[in-house]
Amino acid sequence: MPDPRARDVVLGYAGMNALVADLIVPCDASMYVMSVMETSRELIRHSYYRYEFATVAVTHSLVALEHVLAWRLTVHEPVQDLIGRAADAGLIPAGLAAELDRGRALRDKLTQDTVTSAALGLVSAITMVQAVFDAVSLLLHPPAAASVTAVETNGTQPEDRLPRLWEEHRRAPYPDSFRGIAILWACIANLDKAVPLISSEYYACYFARLRTMARLAAARHIPTAT
C-alpha cells in the first residue's frame, strides 16, 4: 500500500503551489530582480517543509523591492525612506506602502535579534510577499501622472535621466541565456514577417538593412531542421 504520509506531503505541496499561484514575477524586470523574486516565491512554496522559510521569503523579497525603488526614484536611501518617497509620489497606494513597511520593520527586528525566523505565519508571509510583488509591478509600470510626479520628487527631469539610463544599458552585460545563434535566427524570422508590412520606404529600408546584416552574421550557422 502507498505510504499515507507520502500522500499527505504531495497534497500539502500541491496546496502550496496554489497559494503561490498569484506571485507572478514581472517578465520585464531585470534578471537580478527576477531572480530575487523567484527565490522569494520558492521559499514560500517550500515553507511547507521548513516553517521558517516563510519569514525568510519576506526579508529576501525586500531586496528586490529596494533595488526597484532606487531605480525608479533614481536615489539611494534606506528602504523605509524609499517606500515613503514612492507613496508620496503616488507610485504606490498608501495601504500598500504600509504593508511594505511592515515587512521592512520585520527585517529590522531580525537584524536586531528581537524576533526569530519563525516570527511569521504562512498567511502573513504570503500577504507581505504579495505586497512586494504588487509594488514591483506598479513601479515597473507606473501610471503616466505618477511617473511625472516621481520625476519631480528629486528634481530629475526625463532628459536628465536618459544619458544615465543609456550608460547603464551600455555597460550591462548581455544576459547569458539569450546568447546564441538561435536567437539571431528568430529575430531574422520576425523581420521577414515585419518588413513587408512597413509602408514607409525609409523605415522599410532601415529594417531591411538590419535583416541583411543579421543574415550575413548568421550565414555560417544554418539552424537544424525541426
C-alpha atoms as one frame of an Amber mdcrd trajectory, in Angstrom:
protein
   0.000   0.000   0.000   1.158   3.566  -0.648   2.542   5.312   2.393  -0.216
   7.742   3.595   2.466  10.131   4.844   3.790  10.460   1.302   0.252  11.167
   0.097  -0.146  13.931   2.684   3.131  15.508   1.594   2.035  15.525  -2.034
  -1.361  17.034  -1.206   0.224  19.630   1.044   2.796  20.628  -1.548   0.069
  20.911  -4.190  -1.751  23.240  -1.837   1.382  25.380  -1.526   1.531  25.609
  -5.314  -1.970  27.073  -5.287  -1.036  29.568  -2.557   1.857  30.993  -4.594
  -0.012  30.995  -7.910  -0.596  34.756  -7.709   3.064  35.539  -7.035   3.884
  36.289 -10.661   7.338  37.632 -11.450   7.217  40.549 -13.940   8.906  39.356
 -17.106  10.276  42.822 -17.853  12.128  43.189 -14.544  15.907  42.964 -14.581
  17.444  39.498 -14.366  18.647  40.346 -10.842  15.186  41.382  -9.637  13.527
  38.390 -11.304  15.986  36.038  -9.584  15.326  37.552  -6.147  11.556  37.435
  -6.618  11.614  33.851  -7.871  13.677  32.818  -4.850  11.212  34.539  -2.511
   8.312  32.717  -4.137  10.094  29.359  -3.872  10.877  29.989  -0.212   7.147
  30.425   0.377   6.413  27.249  -1.560   8.952  25.229   0.414   7.890  26.617
   3.772   5.619  23.563   3.779   8.765  21.628   4.669  10.533  24.304   6.710
   8.329  26.762   8.598  10.994  29.476   8.910  11.271  29.827   5.126   8.098
  31.943   5.142   9.768  34.694   7.162  12.952  34.453   5.107  10.852  34.862
   1.947   9.599  38.238   3.195  13.025  39.585   4.079  14.543  38.327   0.836
  11.803  39.883  -1.290  12.693  43.300   0.166  16.000  43.091  -1.695  14.097
  43.246  -4.982  11.825  45.999  -3.677  14.748  48.179  -2.576  16.503  47.667
  -5.906  13.450  48.659  -7.964  12.602  51.613  -5.707  16.126  53.014  -6.019
  15.988  52.564  -9.798  12.531  54.110 -10.138  13.213  57.092  -7.887  16.859
  57.488  -9.012  18.013  57.905  -5.415  19.818  55.613  -2.982  18.345  55.809
   0.502  17.230  53.398   3.252  14.301  51.316   2.107  11.988  52.958   4.648
  12.640  56.360   3.043  12.266  54.916  -0.438   8.849  53.479   0.432   7.791
  56.864   1.767   9.011  58.651  -1.348   7.163  56.229  -3.615   3.939  56.696
  -1.645   4.285  60.492  -1.652   4.887  60.427  -5.411   1.753  58.361  -5.981
   3.703  55.416  -7.362   2.202  53.049  -4.795  -1.008  53.400  -2.724  -0.720
  54.308   0.945  -2.150  50.957   2.050   0.399  49.063   0.004   3.179  51.268
   1.366   2.065  50.431   4.909   2.207  46.703   4.155   5.682  47.082   2.650
   6.821  48.943   5.738   5.578  46.075   7.881   7.948  43.792   6.011  10.743
  46.330   6.408  10.098  46.543  10.169  10.235  42.736  10.385  13.620  42.705
   8.654  14.904  45.346  11.075  13.741  43.291  14.060  15.527  40.242  12.700
  18.788  42.157  12.391  18.303  43.483  15.928  17.705  39.989  17.355  14.275
  40.943  18.682  12.451  38.263  16.643  13.440  34.963  15.041  12.899  33.459
  11.612   9.781  31.789  12.995   8.127  35.163  13.591   5.536  34.917  10.816
   2.752  32.553   9.979   2.288  31.453   6.395  -0.718  33.697   5.684   1.044
  36.827   6.955   4.173  35.971   4.994   2.248  35.493   1.756   0.472  38.817
   2.300   3.788  40.646   2.741   5.477  38.968  -0.212   2.418  39.622  -2.375
   2.708  43.301  -1.415   6.271  43.346  -2.718   5.243  41.662  -5.977   2.398
  44.169  -6.407   4.682  47.127  -5.651   7.361  45.985  -8.086   4.745  45.605
 -10.814   3.424  49.122 -10.152   6.920  50.590 -10.078   7.788  48.979 -13.401
   4.522  50.154 -14.987   3.568  53.444 -13.323   0.571  55.477 -14.493   1.608
  58.480 -16.562   0.688  61.027 -13.868   2.586  59.128 -11.192   5.617  58.938
 -13.442   5.713  62.709 -13.785   5.264  63.191 -10.026   8.084  60.785  -9.274
  10.408  62.737 -11.518   9.561  65.892  -9.613  10.303  64.397  -6.183  14.050
  64.548  -6.659  14.284  67.260  -9.313  15.434  64.913 -12.057  13.881  65.577
 -15.450  13.362  62.845 -18.086  16.020  64.332 -20.352  18.487  64.194 -17.437
  17.786  60.506 -16.805  18.190  59.399 -20.397  22.022  59.648 -20.558  22.344
  57.780 -17.254  19.975  55.002 -18.303  21.720  54.650 -21.658  25.106  54.411
 -19.928  23.734  51.756 -17.541  22.372  49.809 -20.510  25.642  50.121 -22.435
  27.676  48.800 -19.508  25.272  46.000 -18.539  26.397  42.527 -19.681  24.111
  40.795 -22.146  22.028  38.019 -20.439  23.888  34.761 -20.967  20.722  32.751
 -21.504  19.853  34.899 -24.528  23.171  34.379 -26.291  23.383  32.049 -29.257
  22.752  31.961 -32.941  19.254  30.540 -32.487  18.074  33.875 -31.067  19.525
  35.679 -34.079  17.667  33.411 -36.490  14.449  34.047 -34.571  14.983  37.792
 -34.976  15.577  37.320 -38.698  12.324  35.380 -38.985  10.476  38.194 -37.232
  11.981  40.765 -39.587  10.997  38.626 -42.571   7.382  38.969 -41.419   7.504
  42.610 -40.367   9.444  44.355 -43.146   6.883  43.709 -45.929   4.192  45.305
 -43.721   6.043  48.624 -43.300   4.527  51.290 -45.539   7.249  53.929 -45.180
  10.014  53.417 -47.729  12.667  54.783 -45.392  11.548  52.670 -42.447  11.357
  49.552 -44.593  14.854  50.230 -45.903  16.163  50.767 -42.376  14.885  47.440
 -41.063  15.686  45.574 -44.275  19.304  46.632 -43.795  19.223  45.214 -40.282
  17.790  41.981 -41.645  20.569  41.771 -44.241  23.277  42.298 -41.622  21.681
  39.670 -39.390  21.589  37.189 -42.258  25.262  37.828 -43.043  26.197  37.308
 -39.392  24.205  34.083 -39.152  25.075  32.706 -42.599  27.613  30.203 -41.250
  25.147  28.790 -38.749  22.181  27.250 -40.531  19.537  26.211 -37.966  18.751
  22.498 -37.700  15.515  21.488 -39.382  12.721  20.551 -36.992
